[in-house]
């Protein structure tokens, strides 16, 4: 039998999967900036052409500030940038900048 939440005694499902209450991410405090720039930076380099890629991938590469092959851009290391890089990981190379 599935575990239930304390509030309404119904199992908790997120995107069709059962999720234990402890695994849910905590909400950021009011006024917090969860995507604020971290202390470090990362250098992103376009190593493969976007020709033939999905329009969504092309837009993501453009949003990262990359236009031609072997162009690089130094960006703040935060969750938003890492999510964009993950989406186009097959097109870019990433280095940590100190």
Buried (B, 14 or more C-beta within 10 A) or exposed (E): EEEEEEEEEEEBEEEEEEEEEEEEEEEEEEEEEEEEEEEEBBEBBBEEEBEEBEEEBBBBBEEBEBEEEEEBBEBBBBEEBBEBBEBBEEBBBBEEEE
